Amino acid sequence: MIEARHLRVLRAVAATGSFSAAGRELGCTQPAVSQQMKALEASVGTPLLVRSGREMRLTQAGEALVRHAAGILAGLTAAEEEVAAIAGLRAGRVRLVSFPSGSSTLVPAALAALRAAHPGTRVSLEEAEPPQSVDKLRAGDCDIALAFRYEGAAVSDEWDDLVVRPLLRDPLIALVPERHPLARSADGSVAIGALAGESWIAGCPRCRGQLVEVCEAAGFTPRIDFATDDYPAVAGLVGAGLGVAVLPQLAVESVRPRGVRMLTLEPSVRREVVALTLPDLAQVPAVAATLEQLTAAAAR
């Protein structure tokens, strides 16, 4: 196997014409140069240098190797500089996948802070709901996935192979039309059972499934008249008086609905919002820095 250090010595010998001059240029002894040239010739299986008078002359094989050595060493130098830049957060790329309400609330503040601290780090953003976002992470299609699961969910080991960075507990909020009788609740809360006879507008598939579970635990099955993944559409339908809805607080904050009264849901139901990455990726400086900024954004 050809080693880069041997190539550097070979180039020095070719440029200076002797082992001793190459040693002076490289800061090592003449025997050390001779030893490295013998090791290189053993690696390639053919002589690379012959003595001509008081100078060392390249063989045809030596000339070929020196000709390629320049590009090889230049490539190694460029690679070393790029790796050093990435390790020092002067460069780097992070592929982030987030669910929509996370994209509009947590992600902007986190990425703005990351850019201010490390302007050389580039982040790309794609939207996907879990479990699709988690599948993308495991498939190598992203470096960090923002995901969520509801407290008390039956699957408790679904992320055991991943690094889990907890971000926040996101409560569900009930949305009713502002002229609805329940909108005048004195304490700003509503029991889920009080909405049993209402028309419902449901959100994303995972949230929809959670809604049905919560309602059934309260003794009724919700009559879902409208279902949409678009949170502004959910709020718009509620505001138009077409039904009630339950949305995560992050989703409500991203919408700022009109004609809607927001009520605390009783009993409280929350989802756990996390940032996920693979164990090896967690050691990459740009990924680690992005996780830190997502954590700080969630705290704010």
N, C-alpha and C positions, 0 to 999 in steps of 0.2 A: 504494500500500500504506500502510495506517495504521500509524504507529509509536507505541509506548507512550509515548515521551518527548513526542510531540506531544499525546497525550491528557492527560498530566499538566499540560502548559502550558494547554491549553484549560480544564481544570477550574479551574485557578488564576485564569484570566481571568474565568471565569463567577462565581467566588466573590468576587473583589475588585472587579470592574467596570472594570478598566483594565489596559493593558499594563505601565505603570510599577509599579503595585501588585503585579501578578503577578510581575514581575521581582524586586521586593524580597523577596517570599515565597519565590521559588525560588532566589534568590541569583544572578541573572543580569541582564543589561542590558535596557532597554526595546526597543532595536532587535533583540536576540536573540529576545525574545518575539514581536515583530512578524514576524520572518523565519520562525519556526517555525509561526506561524498561517497565513502565506501558503502554506507548504509543505503544511500539513494540508489547506487548502482546495483546493489543486491536486490533492491525492491523491483527495479525495472528489468533486471536480468541481462544487462548489456553495459559495456563501458560508455561513459559519458564524457570523460576527459582523458587526454593523452599529453605527456610532457613533450614539448618542442623547445629544445634548448633550455633556457631558464624560465620559460613560460608554460602555462597550462593551456592547451588548445581543446576546444569542443569537438567531439566526434559528430557524425551526422545525427546520431540519436540525441546527443547533447544539445545540438542546435535546435532540433525539433522541440525538445522539452523546454528550452529557454524561451522559444518563440511562444509556446502556449502558457508558460509560467506567468507572463505579464498579465494576461487576461484572468488567469486563475487567481492570482494574488490580488488583483484589483477587485475581482468579485468578492473575495473573502473580506477585504477591507470594507467594501460597501456594505456587506452583510453585517459585519461587526458594528459599523456605525449605525445601521438601521436598528439592530437589536438594542444597542445602547440607548438610542433615542426612545424606543418603545419602553424600555425598562425605566428610563428617566422621565417618562410621560411627556417627552417633547414630541412624540408621535404615537400613533396607535389607532386602532379601529375597534369599535364596540357595536355589535348588532343587537338591538333591543326590540323585543316584542312585548306589547302591552295591550290590555283590554281597553276599550274606548274611554271609559270614565277615568281610568288611570292616566291615559294619554293626555287628557285635557286638564288634569288637576296636579298630579304628582310629577309627571315627566317634564313639563316645561320649566318649572323652577329648578329641578335637579340638573337638567342639561344646561341651563343658563349658568348655574353655579360651576358646573364642570368646565364649561368653555372659558369662564373667567379665570379659573385656577390653572387649567391645562389647555390652552388654545390649540395645541397641536393634536389633540385627541379628537377624532371624528366619530360621531355616533349616528347610526342610521336607525330609523324607527319604522316598525310595521305593526299593524293592529291585528290581534287575534284573541278570541276568548279562550279561556281554559276549557277543556283540556288540549285544544289544538295548539295553543302557545307552548305548553309543556312538551308536547310531541315534537314541535319544531326544535326545542332545546336539545332533547335527547337525540334527534336526528342530525344535529350539527348545523342546523340552519340559522341559529342565533346564539348569542353569548349570554344574554340575560333575558328571562321571561318574567314579566309581572303577571301574577296570577292570584286567584282567591279561592277560598273554600269556606263553606258555612260551618260555624261552630256546631259541634255535635254530628258532623257528617259521618256516614257509616264508614267511608274509606278514610282510615287514619294513617295508612302507610304508603299513600300514593306518591310521596316525595322522598321516600327513605334513601334513594340513591342520589339525591341532589343536595346541594348546599342551599339551605333555606334561610333567608334574611327576613325576619318579621318586620313589617312596616307599620301597620296600624290595624285597629279593629273598627270596621266600618258598619255602623248600625243601619238597619232598614228604617225608612221613613214612609209613613202613609201620606198619600196625596189625595185630597178630596176637592171638588169644586168649591170655590170660595163662598158660594151661596148655599152649600149643602148644610143641613142642620148640624151635622157633626163638626163643621168648621168653627162653630162657636164654643167649642170645648174650653172650659175655664182654665184648665191646666195645660192645654196644648197637647194632650195625648188622646189616644183612642185605643180601645181594646179591639183586637183583631176580630173577635166574635161579633162586635157591633156592625161589622161590614158584611155579615153573612149574606144578606139579601141584595147586595149591590151588584151592578154590572162591573166587570173587572177589565182593566187594560194591563196586559202582561208584557214583561220585557224580554231579555235574552233567554235562550233555552235553559241555561243553568239557573238563572233567577226565577224563571217560570216554574221549574221543577221545585225550587225551594218554596215558592209561594204556595203551591198546592200542598206541600208537606205541612207548612205552618197552618194553613187553613184547616186541613184535615185533622191536625192535632187539636184544633179548637172546636172540632165537631161539625164542620161543614166543608163542602166542596165548592170552590169558587166558580161562578159562571163567567168564563173568560169570553168576552165578546170581541175583543181586539187583541192582537199580539204583534209586537214589532220590536226589532232590535234597536230601533232608533229612539234614544231617550227624549229628545225634543218632541218627537211625535207622541210619545206616551204622555208627556206633560201637556201637550196641546190638546189631546183628546180629553184629558181630565178637565182642563180649563174650559173646554167647550161643553162640559156637563154630561159627557157621554159615559162616565163611569169613574171608578176609583182605582188607585194603583198603589203598589208598594215598591219603592226603589231604594237602592243603597244611597247613603248620604253623599258619597262621592259623585254619583250620577246626578243627584239633585243639584249639587253645587256646580256641576258643569253645564246645567241647563238654564238655571234661573227662571223658573216657569212663571207665567202670568195667569191670573185668574184662578190660582190654585192655593189652597191652604195646606201647609205642611204640618203634620202631627207626629209626635213621638209614638211609636208603636208599642203596645203592651200586649203580651210580655215582650221584652226586648229580644230582638234577633239580630245577630251581628255576623259579618263575614270577616275572615282573616285575610288581609291583603299582604302578600309577600313578594319578594324578589327572589328568583331561583336562578342558579347557575350550576354548572358541572364542577366537581371537586378540583379538577386540573385547571379549569378556567378561573377559579376563584383566586389563584396565585398570580394571574396576569395583572400587572399594575393598572392598566386602563380599565379593566373589568372591576378590580377592587375599588378604584376611585369612583366609578359610576355607582357601585353599590353604596358607597359612603354618602354620596350626594342624594341618592334616592331615600336613604334612611333619614338624612337631615331634612329633606323636603317633607317627608311624612311627619316628622316631629313638629315642623312649623305649622 
